[in-house]
Amino acid sequence: MIRHRSLVLPVALGLGIVLHTFCGWAAPSVPYIIFSILMLNLTAVNLTSLRIKAIDLWIAAFQVAASVGVYFAARALLHDEVLSQGLMVAILCPVAASVVVISCMLGADRKTVTGYTIFGNLVTALAAPVIFTFIGQSELPFWTSCLTIFKHTASILVLPCLVTLLLQRFWPKANDAIASRRHWAFYLWGVALFLTMGQTVNFLIARNEAKLSAILVLAAGALVICAVQFAAGKAIGRRYGDIVAGGQLTGQKNSAYGIWMANTYLDPMSSVLMAFYSIFQNLYNSWQLWQKQKRESKG
């Protein structure tokens, strides 16, 4: 099963590059796919039994504070707006809906991971509109711009939680029917990654002045920020007795959503960093799974 799933990433990336023209046409469907991924995962747990823990608050605080701090630090020191925005999105981007699958394979506590998947997405839905409006070039008044962005982010990140709560309370059979197909979420994630990768390639082709040196800088930034986030998350997780959960919840991002956010609200070139981040985080996750299998085989 792990070997089979490990093919999803390279196939999605490869098809996105080859079929980028189709991806540009189908890109508007990405928010609906992300909505579906969250629904499939959330219906599999009893949401009313989940509680906000101290580890959730620390990870959320790191996510928001570090995204803003890194943006201003990178802009002041490196004088590169695109890189600064890309680094910010890579940190602010919500945790991947597929984090439960990978984290539990690595030995994390399922309730901790599921709880923060919900909480972290809510935090992003609230924080992103304010941050994007503050650094953006919107001609709308500040709070009008915030509400406009929140309407779009909340429909993707918050609405699945509300719909799931209503289903579990008033229509449990429908909830169970959706939950029984939760394995579809992983493959829907592959479709979303395929479309967003193609969208990024389309942008690079259209913007033919994009230099290889600029792309390499974004790739290097993605590698560094990926390593930093996994390390920071493990440090937080160690304090609360779950290193694996801390690392995955901080480092494993919903890359399809991050690319969509960058393309929609920031300089689209910044989405290239998130595309590289997706590659690096999945390579690291594959290495972690390989290390775990290696230890188990020796044991």
PyMOL commands that set and color helices and strands:
alter all, ss='L'
color gray80, all
select helices_A, chain A and resi 2-6+8-18+20-42+47-49+54-78+81-92+99-106+110-135+142-157+159-170+172-179+184-206+212-239+243-251+255-265+268-298
alter helices_A, ss='H'
color red, helices_A
deselect
rebuild
show_as cartoon
